[in-house]
Every structure is written in structure tokens, then in C-alpha cells.
Amino acid sequence: MKIASPDNSKIKNLKKLKQKKYRKNFGEFLVENLVIISDALKAGYKPMAIFATSNFSAKNRTELEKIIKQSDLNDYWEISDKINKSFSNLEIPSGLTAVYKLPAEKELLFDQSILYLNNISDPGNLGAIFRSAVAFNHSHIILDETCADAYNYKTINAAKDAIFKINIIYDDNLRLLKQLKGQLPIISTATVGAQGLDILKKTNKRCLVFGSESRGVAEKIRQLADSSVKIKMSREMESLNVASAAAIILHYIYNQ
């Protein structure tokens, strides 16, 4: 099925999905990466629609047909490179775009560990944390209102198919964190005045808080925390990138 005009209603909707407010309003988001789309299908996550350029189709016919079949779609929308560029988030469009439904937000449960992310403003860092979270069995993640958008294309490109494997819950004004108080130990990450990673051995389940790339965890959150933890490292480096710190700490917990 071909679309020849950038003024087509479907293309107009794809353009809108570049913005967070429309992703929220429509309940949809885009993925423009063949590997992520293929990996998501292996895990059972199917797109609502597929758009592919004629050039992509000619070069990747086998992969495209496989995606269409596994997605339980009857066909895909064929577009030109020019139309693809009109809505793509990428400087050099991939030629393939999948549209997915935003997952429904699940209930906050206290039967497993939770990550609480405060003011992670870089979508690349946010996506990298998502990927580490899935790798080390921490799939329940709370984002406060100051974090980057979970479905920003940069977040998705960093998270890869982990974006489909996490339960994201949104908090505002510390409402959920205050509910967690007393239900799970709240452990805030810090660079000074904190205990080493061994403190994590004392709890089977916890709410682990990671904060801003530049300022760390907000003071009002640190005041709610039951304890704080830091990564011991060389004096040659003052701090680590938040995504790197998250990977180290989650790996440590996973191997206990």
C-alpha cells in the first residue's frame, strides 16, 4: 500500500509522534531501527503498523516480509525517502518505521526491587539505565516528573528492545516515593557521606534512587531515604556518569 503525499493523514500523525504530548495523546510511539523492531518481535512485542521506503524494501525484502508476518499485519505502507525524511527523528532515516502502542501503566507493587529515577535529563543515559535494568532483573522503574521522556527516540535507541521489557510508572511531587517509605528500604546513591556497596547485601528488596547527571539525587529525596550508597573508586575521578554508575550497582546486586 503506497503513500505518495506528505500531506497524507497517516504521515501527518507520524510527524506529530515526534512530540511527547502527541505520543501521550495518541498512546503511540515510533521505532526507526530494524534490529530493535526484530528483537522486540522475538520477545512478542508487535507493531500496529509498518512504514518502509521502496529503497529499504528492495534491499531488505526478506527481513521486511518476516517482520510483516510476525506482526500479524496484512501489509505495510510504502513511502518515498523524501516522505520518510519529513517525519523521521534521524538525521539519516533508516527507511523503516514501526508504530507501537504505549504500554499501559501497571500498578505499583512492593514485592520486588524498584528503581527510582530523579531528574535523569539525558535521554541517552535514561535508555542506558533501562537496558542495564533489564539485564540485571530490575524491570520496575519509577520516573519522576523531571526525567527525560521514556519514549524519546534517543532513549529508545539507547535502551534497544529493553524499552518493551520494563514497567514504567510515573511519579510527581514524590507522591509514590512517599508511599514506598516503610514498604521498601529507600537507598539513595551519593558520592560523599555514604556507605559502600556492601550495604546492599543487607536487603533482599529495595528502592534504589539514581539522580541528576550534574547534581545527583535531589535533597528532598535524600531526606526521605533510609540510607545512601556510593561506589568506591580512584581519587583521580570525582564521579561517574549516572548510566555507568547504575550498571555497576545493578551488576553488583545481581551477583549477590
N, C-alpha and C positions, 0 to 999 in steps of 0.2 A: 504494500500500500504506500503510494508515494505522496509526499507533501512538497509542493513546488513553491509555496509562498511563505515568506517570513511573517506574513500577517495572518496565517492560519491560527485558529483559536488554540490548538494544541501547542504550537510554538510559542504563542504569547504566554501560555501558562508555564512553559518551561523557563522562559525569561523571568517570570515572577518568582519562581522557586529558587532563584539566586539569592533572594532576600529572606531573612529569618522570619519576618512577620507573615509572609505568604506561605512559607513552609508550615508554620503553625496553623494558619487559617485553613489551608488545603489538607493538612495532615499528610504531607508528602515530602519526599526529598529525592535528590538525584545522586547517582553514582556514575562517574565517567571513567571507569577503569576496568578493562577486561578481566584482569586477574581477580580483583575484588568481587566482581559480579559472578565469576566462575566459582570462586571459593565460597561465596555466600550460598550458591545453589547446592554445593556439596553438603552444606550444613542445613539445607532445607528452606532457605530464605529466597522466595520467588518475587521477581519484579512484577509490577502491574502492567508495564508497557516497556517496549524497547524501541529506541530510535538509532538508526545506523546510516552512515553515509554510503553512497554507492561505492566509493573507493574502499571503505572498510569492508563492505560486503564482498567485494571482488577478491580482496587479499586474505580474508578470514572466513570464507564461506562455511567451512566445516565447523569452526568454533561457534559461529553465529547460529547455524542450524541446531547445534547441540543446545545452546542457551535457550532458543525459542522452544524446543521440545521439552526441556526440563522445566521451563517456566509455565508449561501448560497454556501457552499462548498460541493462537491460530496463525498469527503473522507478526510482522514488525513494521514500523514506519520508516520508509526510506527517504532520506533527506540529502541535500547537497552540502558540500563543505562550507559554502557561504552561510547557509541556514544554521548549520552546526555552530559556526563561529559566533553567530548572532546571540546565542543563548549560553554558550559554554563558559564555565568558570576558568578554563585553562587557556594559557597563552597560545599553546598549540593543541587544539582539540584532539581527542583520541579517536573520534569518529564513531564512538559507541556511547550511548547514554541509556541508563536504566532508571525507571521511576519506581520508587518504593513507598509503601505506606509507613508513616511514622508509627513505631510500636506504641501500644497503649501503656501508660504508666501503671506499674504494679504497686500493690500495697507494700508499705514499709514493714518488714518483719525483723524480729530481733534474734532469729535462730541461727544467724551466721554473721561473719565479719562484714563490715561496711567500710567503704572508702568515702570520706567527706572531702570534697574539693572546694577550696576557698580562693576565689579571685585568680584562677588559672586563666590568664588573659590571652595567652598564645595558643591558637588552635592546634598548632603542631605539637606542642607539649601535651595538650589535653588528649589528642589522639594517641600519642605515645604511651600515656598513662593507661588509657583504655586497653591498649594492646598488652601491656605488662599485667594489667589486672586480670585479663582472661587467661594469660599464660600461667599465672600463679594463683588461680582459683579465688579471685575476689571480684565476682561479677556484679555485686550490688554496689552502685555508686550514686552518691548524692552530690548534686551540683548546686552551689548557692547562686544567687541572682547576679553575682559579679563575674561568673565564669564565662568564657567564650562559648559560642553555640556548639552543641554536640554534633550538629549536622551541617556545619560549615564544611565546604569541600576540602579545606586544608585539614580539618580534624579527621574527616573520613579518609583522606589519603594517608595520613599518619597512622590511623587506627587499623586500616585494612578491614578484613572481614570481622574483626573484633567489634565493630560498630553494631553488628547484628546479634552479638552474644552477651551483651551486658544489659542489666536492668537499671535504667537511668531514672532517678527520682529527683524532683526539683524542690529546692528549699528557698524560702525568703524570710528575711529578718530572724534567722536562727530558729524558726518555729520547729522544724524537725529535729534539729540538734538538741534542743531543749527536751523534746520527747525522748530522745535517746539517753539523756542523762539518767543514770540509775538502772537503765536496761542493759547497756553495754559499757565497759570502760572506754572513756574517750581519751585517746592518746594523740597529742599534738606533736608534730615534727618541729624541731628547732635546731639552731646552730650553736647556741650557747645556753648554759644553765639547764642542761637536760641530761638524762641518763643514756647509757649505751644501749645497743640493740638487745642485749640480754634481758632487758625489762620485758620484752615481748614474749619471752618464754613463760611468763607468769600468767598469761591469759590465753584461753583457747579461742575466744571470740572477742572482737574489739571493734571500735570505730576509730579508724586511723585517719588523721587530718593532715592534708597537704595544703600549703598556702602559696600565695603570690610568688612569682619568679623573682621579684625585686624586693619585696618586703616581708616575705614569709607569711605565717599564719596571723590573721588579724588579732589584735589584743583582746577584743571581746570574746573571741573563740578560745584563746589561750586561758582566759579566766574560767571558762566552762570546763576545760579539760581536767581530767583526773591526774594526768602525768604527761611528761614530754619525753621525746626520744631524739637522739641525734646519731649521725654516722661519724665514727671516729676516722680521721684522715690526716694526711700530712699538713703541717703548718704552711706549706707552700701554697695551699689553696684555701680560701676563706669559705667557699660554699660550692655546692653542686647545682647543676641545672635540675629543676624540680622533677622532670621526667626521669633523669638518671637516678636521682635520689629515691624516687618511687620504685624503680626497677630493683635497686639494691635491697631496699627494705622488704619488698614483697617477695623477692627471691629468698631472703633470709627466713621469713616466716614460713614459706612453702617447704623449706628443707628442715624445719624443726621436727 
